[in-house]
Amino acid sequence: QLIKEKLLDLLGKEEEDGSHDENVSTCDPVPNHSESLSHTVTVPLQAPLGTLEEIAC
């Protein structure tokens, strides 16, 4: 559980840092969108966050 929390903290920081710039761009360009999809695939813990962002777009 500690490892999961640490991973979530790191992922959360990455999301917060990049989300402000990427949230606008990920909705339009395909490359950025595919990057977010592949990122959620490689990191299952982030899948719920990724799906929420996709729905928001």
GUFI-951654 format. One record per atom (N, C-alpha, C, CB): residue in three letters; x, y, z. Coordinates in pm, 1 decimal, decimal comma, padded with zeros to 6 digits. Glycine has a CB too. Layout:
% GUFI-951654
<r 'ALA'; <X; Y; Z>>
...
***
This chain:
% GUFI-951654
<r 'GLN'; <00083,1; -00120,4; 00000,0>>
<r 'GLN'; <00000,0; 00000,0; 00000,0>>
<r 'GLN'; <00086,7; 00125,5; 00000,0>>
<r 'GLN'; <-00094,1; 00000,5; 00121,6>>
<r 'LEU'; <00196,6; 00122,1; 00076,1>>
<r 'LEU'; <00285,3; 00238,7; 00078,5>>
<r 'LEU'; <00339,8; 00265,3; -00060,5>>
<r 'LEU'; <00401,1; 00217,9; 00178,2>>
<r 'ILE'; <00375,5; 00157,9; -00131,1>>
<r 'ILE'; <00429,5; 00175,4; -00266,8>>
<r 'ILE'; <00322,4; 00237,5; -00356,2>>
<r 'ILE'; <00478,2; 00039,0; -00326,0>>
<r 'LYS'; <00200,2; 00188,6; -00346,1>>
<r 'LYS'; <00091,6; 00243,5; -00428,0>>
<r 'LYS'; <00070,7; 00391,1; -00397,0>>
<r 'LYS'; <-00039,2; 00165,3; -00404,6>>
<r 'GLU'; <00074,2; 00425,9; -00268,9>>
<r 'GLU'; <00054,9; 00566,3; -00231,4>>
<r 'GLU'; <00165,7; 00652,7; -00288,4>>
<r 'GLU'; <00049,5; 00581,6; -00078,9>>
<r 'LYS'; <00289,3; 00603,2; -00280,8>>
<r 'LYS'; <00401,8; 00679,7; -00335,2>>
<r 'LYS'; <00386,0; 00696,3; -00485,7>>
<r 'LYS'; <00536,0; 00610,5; -00302,7>>
<r 'LEU'; <00346,8; 00588,3; -00553,2>>
<r 'LEU'; <00327,1; 00596,0; -00698,2>>
<r 'LEU'; <00216,4; 00695,8; -00730,3>>
<r 'LEU'; <00292,8; 00456,4; -00756,8>>
<r 'LEU'; <00107,8; 00688,7; -00656,5>>
<r 'LEU'; <-00002,8; 00781,1; -00680,7>>
<r 'LEU'; <00041,0; 00924,8; -00656,2>>
<r 'LEU'; <-00122,9; 00746,3; -00591,5>>
<r 'ASP'; <00122,4; 00946,3; -00552,9>>
<r 'ASP'; <00171,9; 01081,5; -00526,2>>
<r 'ASP'; <00256,2; 01130,4; -00642,5>>
<r 'ASP'; <00253,8; 01085,3; -00395,8>>
<r 'LEU'; <00347,0; 01045,1; -00690,8>>
<r 'LEU'; <00433,2; 01084,5; -00803,0>>
<r 'LEU'; <00348,6; 01109,8; -00927,4>>
<r 'LEU'; <00540,0; 00975,4; -00831,7>>
<r 'LEU'; <00254,4; 01019,3; -00954,4>>
<r 'LEU'; <00169,4; 01036,3; -01071,9>>
<r 'LEU'; <00084,1; 01161,2; -01057,2>>
<r 'LEU'; <00080,4; 00912,7; -01093,1>>
<r 'GLY'; <00034,6; 01185,9; -00938,1>>
<r 'GLY'; <-00046,9; 01304,9; -00913,7>>
<r 'GLY'; <00031,8; 01431,1; -00941,9>>
<r 'GLY'; <-00098,2; 01306,4; -00770,0>>
<r 'LYS'; <00157,0; 01434,5; -00898,1>>
<r 'LYS'; <00240,3; 01552,1; -00923,0>>
<r 'LYS'; <00262,1; 01570,0; -01072,2>>
<r 'LYS'; <00375,4; 01540,1; -00850,1>>
<r 'GLU'; <00289,6; 01458,8; -01142,8>>
<r 'GLU'; <00309,7; 01467,3; -01287,5>>
<r 'GLU'; <00181,6; 01516,0; -01355,2>>
<r 'GLU'; <00352,7; 01330,0; -01345,2>>
<r 'GLU'; <00068,5; 01462,1; -01312,2>>
<r 'GLU'; <-00059,0; 01503,5; -01370,6>>
<r 'GLU'; <-00082,1; 01652,3; -01348,1>>
<r 'GLU'; <-00174,9; 01421,9; -01310,9>>
<r 'GLU'; <-00059,9; 01699,1; -01225,5>>
<r 'GLU'; <-00082,7; 01840,5; -01195,2>>
<r 'GLU'; <00010,7; 01929,1; -01276,4>>
<r 'GLU'; <-00063,6; 01867,2; -01045,3>>
<r 'ASP'; <00136,6; 01886,7; -01289,6>>
<r 'ASP'; <00233,1; 01968,6; -01362,9>>
<r 'ASP'; <00195,3; 01977,2; -01510,5>>
<r 'ASP'; <00375,3; 01911,4; -01347,7>>
<r 'GLY'; <00159,2; 01864,2; -01571,0>>
<r 'GLY'; <00135,3; 01863,5; -01714,7>>
<r 'GLY'; <-00010,3; 01884,4; -01752,2>>
<r 'GLY'; <00182,6; 01735,1; -01772,5>>
<r 'SER'; <-00102,4; 01860,2; -01659,7>>
<r 'SER'; <-00243,6; 01862,7; -01694,9>>
<r 'SER'; <-00288,4; 02001,3; -01740,2>>
<r 'SER'; <-00327,5; 01817,4; -01577,1>>
<r 'HIS'; <-00236,9; 02105,9; -01677,9>>
<r 'HIS'; <-00281,7; 02240,7; -01713,5>>
<r 'HIS'; <-00252,0; 02269,3; -01860,5>>
<r 'HIS'; <-00213,5; 02346,3; -01623,4>>
<r 'ASP'; <-00134,2; 02230,2; -01907,1>>
<r 'ASP'; <-00098,7; 02253,0; -02047,1>>
<r 'ASP'; <-00159,4; 02144,9; -02136,1>>
<r 'ASP'; <00054,2; 02256,5; -02064,1>>
<r 'GLU'; <-00158,9; 02019,5; -02087,3>>
<r 'GLU'; <-00200,3; 01908,7; -02172,1>>
<r 'GLU'; <-00351,9; 01897,7; -02183,1>>
<r 'GLU'; <-00143,4; 01779,5; -02119,0>>
<r 'ASN'; <-00425,3; 01934,6; -02078,7>>
<r 'ASN'; <-00570,1; 01920,0; -02083,2>>
<r 'ASN'; <-00628,1; 01989,7; -02205,6>>
<r 'ASN'; <-00633,2; 01975,7; -01955,7>>
<r 'VAL'; <-00574,5; 02105,4; -02239,6>>
<r 'VAL'; <-00623,5; 02177,8; -02356,7>>
<r 'VAL'; <-00578,8; 02107,8; -02484,1>>
<r 'VAL'; <-00574,1; 02323,6; -02355,6>>
<r 'SER'; <-00452,0; 02063,4; -02486,0>>
<r 'SER'; <-00395,8; 02007,1; -02608,3>>
<r 'SER'; <-00439,0; 01862,3; -02629,7>>
<r 'SER'; <-00244,3; 02015,5; -02604,6>>
<r 'THR'; <-00456,8; 01784,8; -02522,1>>
<r 'THR'; <-00488,7; 01643,2; -02539,6>>
<r 'THR'; <-00625,9; 01625,5; -02604,2>>
<r 'THR'; <-00484,0; 01570,3; -02404,7>>
<r 'CYS'; <-00712,7; 01722,1; -02591,5>>
<r 'CYS'; <-00845,2; 01709,2; -02650,7>>
<r 'CYS'; <-00839,2; 01723,2; -02802,8>>
<r 'CYS'; <-00940,0; 01813,7; -02591,7>>
<r 'ASP'; <-00737,3; 01791,8; -02855,3>>
<r 'ASP'; <-00730,9; 01816,4; -02998,5>>
<r 'ASP'; <-00630,2; 01727,4; -03072,8>>
<r 'ASP'; <-00696,8; 01959,8; -03022,0>>
<r 'PRO'; <-00500,6; 01737,4; -03043,2>>
<r 'PRO'; <-00404,0; 01661,1; -03122,9>>
<r 'PRO'; <-00411,2; 01512,0; -03092,3>>
<r 'PRO'; <-00262,4; 01712,3; -03097,7>>
<r 'VAL'; <-00396,1; 01428,8; -03194,8>>
<r 'VAL'; <-00399,2; 01283,9; -03174,7>>
<r 'VAL'; <-00273,4; 01233,8; -03103,9>>
<r 'VAL'; <-00415,1; 01212,7; -03308,5>>
<r 'PRO'; <-00153,2; 01284,1; -03137,0>>
<r 'PRO'; <-00031,0; 01233,1; -03071,7>>
<r 'PRO'; <-00036,4; 01246,9; -02919,5>>
<r 'PRO'; <00091,9; 01307,0; -03125,2>>
<r 'ASN'; <-00076,1; 01363,0; -02869,7>>
<r 'ASN'; <-00083,0; 01382,3; -02725,1>>
<r 'ASN'; <-00187,3; 01289,3; -02663,7>>
<r 'ASN'; <-00115,7; 01528,9; -02691,7>>
<r 'HIS'; <-00297,7; 01270,6; -02733,8>>
<r 'HIS'; <-00402,7; 01183,8; -02682,3>>
<r 'HIS'; <-00351,1; 01040,5; -02672,9>>
<r 'HIS'; <-00528,4; 01190,6; -02771,9>>
<r 'SER'; <-00279,6; 00995,6; -02776,2>>
<r 'SER'; <-00226,4; 00859,5; -02774,9>>
<r 'SER'; <-00123,4; 00844,3; -02664,2>>
<r 'SER'; <-00164,2; 00824,1; -02910,9>>
<r 'GLU'; <-00047,0; 00950,3; -02637,2>>
<r 'GLU'; <00050,7; 00944,1; -02528,6>>
<r 'GLU'; <-00021,0; 00921,7; -02395,6>>
<r 'GLU'; <00135,6; 01073,8; -02523,4>>
<r 'SER'; <-00129,9; 00993,5; -02373,1>>
<r 'SER'; <-00201,9; 00977,9; -02247,2>>
<r 'SER'; <-00261,4; 00837,2; -02238,1>>
<r 'SER'; <-00313,0; 01085,0; -02234,1>>
<r 'LEU'; <-00309,2; 00784,2; -02350,8>>
<r 'LEU'; <-00364,8; 00649,4; -02350,6>>
<r 'LEU'; <-00257,0; 00547,5; -02317,5>>
<r 'LEU'; <-00428,9; 00617,2; -02486,0>>
<r 'SER'; <-00141,6; 00556,9; -02382,9>>
<r 'SER'; <-00033,6; 00461,3; -02357,6>>
<r 'SER'; <00014,0; 00474,6; -02213,6>>
<r 'SER'; <00084,2; 00483,5; -02456,0>>
<r 'HIS'; <00013,6; 00596,4; -02160,0>>
<r 'HIS'; <00058,8; 00617,4; -02022,4>>
<r 'HIS'; <-00036,1; 00546,9; -01924,9>>
<r 'HIS'; <00067,3; 00769,1; -01990,1>>
<r 'THR'; <-00165,9; 00554,2; -01950,9>>
<r 'THR'; <-00261,7; 00488,7; -01862,6>>
<r 'THR'; <-00248,2; 00337,4; -01875,0>>
<r 'THR'; <-00406,0; 00533,2; -01895,3>>
<r 'VAL'; <-00210,9; 00287,8; -01992,6>>
<r 'VAL'; <-00195,5; 00143,4; -02011,2>>
<r 'VAL'; <-00074,6; 00093,6; -01933,0>>
<r 'VAL'; <-00181,0; 00108,3; -02161,3>>
<r 'THR'; <00036,3; 00166,8; -01939,8>>
<r 'THR'; <00157,9; 00124,2; -01870,5>>
<r 'THR'; <00141,6; 00137,7; -01719,5>>
<r 'THR'; <00278,6; 00206,2; -01918,4>>
<r 'VAL'; <00057,4; 00230,2; -01675,3>>
<r 'VAL'; <00037,4; 00250,8; -01531,3>>
<r 'VAL'; <-00110,1; 00230,1; -01497,8>>
<r 'VAL'; <00084,3; 00393,7; -01487,8>>
<r 'PRO'; <-00147,4; 00106,0; -01463,3>>
<r 'PRO'; <-00289,1; 00075,2; -01435,9>>
<r 'PRO'; <-00349,6; 00164,6; -01328,3>>
<r 'PRO'; <-00303,2; -00069,9; -01393,8>>
<r 'LEU'; <-00267,9; 00205,4; -01229,1>>
<r 'LEU'; <-00320,9; 00289,0; -01120,9>>
<r 'LEU'; <-00376,7; 00419,6; -01174,7>>
<r 'LEU'; <-00212,2; 00317,7; -01017,2>>
<r 'GLN'; <-00322,8; 00465,0; -01288,5>>
<r 'GLN'; <-00363,7; 00594,4; -01342,1>>
<r 'GLN'; <-00482,9; 00580,9; -01437,8>>
<r 'GLN'; <-00246,0; 00660,9; -01413,9>>
<r 'ALA'; <-00523,4; 00458,9; -01468,4>>
<r 'ALA'; <-00630,7; 00436,4; -01565,0>>
<r 'ALA'; <-00757,7; 00515,8; -01530,8>>
<r 'ALA'; <-00663,1; 00287,9; -01572,0>>
<r 'PRO'; <-00805,9; 00511,9; -01405,6>>
<r 'PRO'; <-00927,6; 00589,2; -01373,6>>
<r 'PRO'; <-00910,7; 00737,8; -01402,3>>
<r 'PRO'; <-00965,2; 00570,1; -01226,9>>
<r 'LEU'; <-00795,6; 00794,0; -01370,4>>
<r 'LEU'; <-00771,6; 00935,8; -01397,3>>
<r 'LEU'; <-00776,3; 00961,0; -01547,3>>
<r 'LEU'; <-00635,5; 00981,0; -01338,9>>
<r 'GLY'; <-00714,4; 00872,3; -01624,6>>
<r 'GLY'; <-00710,3; 00889,6; -01769,3>>
<r 'GLY'; <-00850,4; 00884,4; -01828,9>>
<r 'GLY'; <-00621,8; 00782,6; -01833,3>>
<r 'THR'; <-00932,5; 00790,2; -01784,1>>
<r 'THR'; <-01066,7; 00778,1; -01839,1>>
<r 'THR'; <-01150,0; 00901,1; -01804,9>>
<r 'THR'; <-01134,8; 00651,4; -01786,8>>
<r 'LEU'; <-01132,7; 00954,0; -01684,9>>
<r 'LEU'; <-01207,0; 01074,2; -01646,5>>
<r 'LEU'; <-01167,3; 01190,9; -01735,6>>
<r 'LEU'; <-01182,1; 01109,1; -01498,4>>
<r 'GLU'; <-01037,3; 01203,2; -01764,4>>
<r 'GLU'; <-00991,9; 01312,3; -01849,8>>
<r 'GLU'; <-01049,8; 01296,3; -01990,3>>
<r 'GLU'; <-00837,7; 01316,9; -01854,9>>
<r 'GLU'; <-01053,1; 01171,7; -02040,0>>
<r 'GLU'; <-01106,7; 01148,3; -02173,6>>
<r 'GLU'; <-01254,7; 01184,6; -02178,3>>
<r 'GLU'; <-01085,9; 01001,7; -02215,4>>
<r 'ILE'; <-01328,5; 01147,1; -02075,5>>
<r 'ILE'; <-01471,4; 01179,4; -02071,5>>
<r 'ILE'; <-01490,1; 01331,2; -02068,2>>
<r 'ILE'; <-01539,5; 01113,3; -01948,1>>
<r 'ALA'; <-01404,3; 01398,9; -01992,1>>
<r 'ALA'; <-01414,8; 01544,1; -01982,2>>
<r 'ALA'; <-01391,0; 01608,5; -02117,8>>
<r 'ALA'; <-01315,2; 01598,7; -01879,1>>
<r 'CYS'; <-01299,2; 01549,4; -02196,3>>
<r 'CYS'; <-01270,9; 01605,0; -02328,0>>
<r 'CYS'; <-01391,2; 01585,0; -02417,1>>
<r 'CYS'; <-01145,5; 01540,2; -02390,4>>
***
